[in-house]
Amino acid sequence: MTAAKCISTASAVLTRRFPPGLSRMGFAAVFFLAGGLGTPAFAQSPPAIAGDAVRGAKLYEARCEACHSIDHSRIGPSHRGVVGRASAAVKDFTYTPALKKLKVTWTPANLDRWLASPPKMAKGTSMGINVPVAKDRTDIIAYLATQTDPTAAAAKPAAPATPTKK
């Protein structure tokens, strides 16, 4: 819900009659403290990724690190910041034509499909390993979601300095 819609709806609610002993301001306070119409879209945090990230880290080490690393490309591309990243986007890695054509964002759902069967998602990929157990995939994805890209925040331009008056 947008902020404007939230304010508009709350305003409409506030023009009605209130229970005896509850003023308009009292109702407004109770309404908003109780969550009102829910959290506005601009204030919502991203949904948590289901799964056990600690178990996922162990699975990643056992199943993925032969070819991948969080920070360095090897046989496969690096995985830091993979959740939410476009496919075939790691600059220092040479992707197969199949991955270059894929053009998806690595959402948890797409990562789950990928890990279940890479060739079904991108015929001609060089990744021949899959993770057949759904719980294992969920936990690996939960772990990968914790491995955010520290350069993403640093890449945003800094706000201009406010000049001080002398």
C-alpha positions as CSV (number, residue, x, y, z in Angstrom):
1,M,0.0,0.0,0.0
2,T,1.4,3.4,-0.9
3,A,1.8,6.1,1.8
4,A,-0.8,8.3,0.0
5,K,-3.4,5.4,0.0
6,C,-2.7,4.7,3.6
7,I,-3.2,8.3,4.6
8,S,-6.3,8.6,2.4
9,T,-7.8,5.5,3.9
10,A,-6.9,6.5,7.5
11,S,-8.4,9.9,6.8
12,A,-11.7,8.4,5.7
13,V,-11.8,6.2,8.8
14,L,-11.2,9.2,11.0
15,T,-14.2,11.1,9.7
16,R,-16.6,8.4,11.0
17,R,-18.3,8.2,14.4
18,F,-16.2,6.8,17.3
19,P,-17.0,4.6,20.2
20,P,-18.3,6.5,23.2
21,G,-15.4,8.0,25.2
22,L,-12.9,7.7,22.4
23,S,-12.1,11.0,20.7
24,R,-10.9,11.3,17.1
25,M,-7.3,11.7,18.3
26,G,-7.6,8.8,20.7
27,F,-9.0,6.6,17.9
28,A,-6.2,7.8,15.6
29,A,-3.6,6.9,18.2
30,V,-5.1,3.4,18.8
31,F,-5.5,2.9,15.0
32,F,-1.9,3.6,14.1
33,L,-0.3,2.1,17.2
34,A,-2.3,-1.1,16.5
35,G,-0.8,-1.2,13.0
36,G,-3.6,0.7,11.2
37,L,-3.9,-0.6,7.7
38,G,-0.7,-2.6,8.0
39,T,2.8,-1.4,7.3
40,P,3.0,0.9,4.3
41,A,5.0,-0.5,1.4
42,F,7.8,2.1,1.8
43,A,8.4,0.9,5.4
44,Q,8.4,-2.8,4.8
45,S,11.6,-4.8,5.1
46,P,12.4,-7.5,2.6
47,P,10.8,-10.8,3.5
48,A,13.1,-13.2,5.3
49,I,14.3,-16.2,3.3
50,A,13.0,-19.4,4.8
51,G,15.6,-22.0,5.7
52,D,18.5,-22.6,8.1
53,A,21.4,-20.5,7.0
54,V,23.8,-22.2,9.4
55,R,23.0,-25.6,7.9
56,G,23.1,-24.0,4.5
57,A,26.7,-22.8,5.1
58,K,27.8,-26.4,5.9
59,L,25.9,-27.7,2.8
60,Y,27.5,-25.0,0.7
61,E,31.0,-25.9,1.9
62,A,30.4,-29.6,1.3
63,R,28.4,-29.4,-2.0
64,C,29.4,-26.1,-3.7
65,E,33.0,-25.1,-2.8
66,A,34.6,-27.6,-5.1
67,C,33.7,-25.2,-8.0
68,H,32.4,-22.0,-6.3
69,S,33.6,-19.5,-3.7
70,I,31.7,-16.7,-2.0
71,D,34.3,-14.1,-3.0
72,H,36.3,-15.6,-6.0
73,S,35.3,-17.1,-9.3
74,R,36.7,-20.6,-9.9
75,I,35.2,-23.2,-12.2
76,G,31.9,-21.4,-11.4
77,P,31.3,-17.7,-10.6
78,S,31.6,-16.2,-7.1
79,H,28.4,-16.1,-5.1
80,R,28.7,-13.0,-2.8
81,G,25.5,-11.0,-3.5
82,V,24.0,-13.7,-5.8
83,V,20.5,-13.4,-4.3
84,G,18.9,-10.5,-6.2
85,R,21.7,-10.4,-8.8
86,A,21.1,-10.8,-12.6
87,S,22.2,-14.0,-14.1
88,A,25.6,-14.0,-15.9
89,A,26.6,-10.7,-14.1
90,V,29.9,-11.6,-12.4
91,K,32.4,-9.5,-14.4
92,D,35.5,-11.7,-13.9
93,F,33.7,-14.9,-15.1
94,T,33.2,-16.4,-18.6
95,Y,29.7,-17.7,-18.8
96,T,28.3,-20.3,-21.2
97,P,26.0,-19.1,-24.0
98,A,23.2,-20.8,-22.1
99,L,23.7,-18.6,-19.1
100,K,24.2,-15.5,-21.1
101,K,20.8,-16.1,-22.7
102,L,19.0,-16.9,-19.4
103,K,18.3,-13.3,-18.4
104,V,16.8,-13.9,-15.0
105,T,17.3,-12.4,-11.6
106,W,18.5,-14.8,-9.0
107,T,15.5,-14.7,-6.7
108,P,15.1,-17.4,-4.1
109,A,12.5,-19.1,-6.4
110,N,14.8,-19.0,-9.4
111,L,17.8,-20.2,-7.4
112,D,15.6,-23.1,-6.2
113,R,14.7,-24.0,-9.7
114,W,18.3,-23.7,-10.8
115,L,19.7,-25.9,-8.0
116,A,17.0,-28.5,-8.6
117,S,18.0,-28.9,-12.2
118,P,20.4,-26.5,-13.9
119,P,19.9,-28.1,-17.4
120,K,16.1,-27.7,-17.2
121,M,16.5,-24.0,-16.6
122,A,19.4,-23.3,-19.0
123,K,19.9,-26.1,-21.6
124,G,23.6,-26.2,-22.5
125,T,24.9,-25.0,-19.1
126,S,28.2,-26.4,-17.9
127,M,26.8,-26.9,-14.4
128,G,26.0,-30.6,-14.1
129,I,25.5,-30.8,-10.3
130,N,22.1,-30.5,-8.8
131,V,20.7,-30.4,-5.3
132,P,17.8,-32.9,-5.3
133,V,16.5,-32.4,-1.8
134,A,14.2,-29.3,-1.4
135,K,15.3,-28.6,2.3
136,D,18.9,-28.6,1.3
137,R,18.2,-26.1,-1.5
138,T,16.2,-23.9,0.8
139,D,19.0,-23.9,3.4
140,I,21.7,-23.2,0.8
141,I,19.7,-20.3,-0.5
142,A,19.1,-19.0,3.0
143,Y,22.9,-19.0,3.5
144,L,23.5,-17.3,0.2
145,A,21.0,-14.6,1.2
146,T,23.3,-13.8,4.1
147,Q,26.3,-13.3,1.9
148,T,25.4,-9.8,0.7
149,D,27.5,-7.7,-1.6
150,P,29.4,-5.1,0.6
151,T,30.2,-3.0,-2.5
152,A,26.5,-2.5,-3.3
153,A,26.2,0.0,-0.5
154,A,29.6,1.5,-1.2
155,A,28.7,1.9,-4.9
156,K,25.9,4.3,-4.1
157,P,27.0,7.9,-4.4
158,A,27.5,9.8,-1.2
159,A,25.1,12.6,-0.4
160,P,26.6,16.0,-1.2
161,A,28.0,17.7,1.8
162,T,25.9,20.5,3.2
163,P,28.0,23.7,3.1
164,T,28.5,25.2,6.5
165,K,27.9,28.9,7.0
166,K,30.9,30.9,8.2
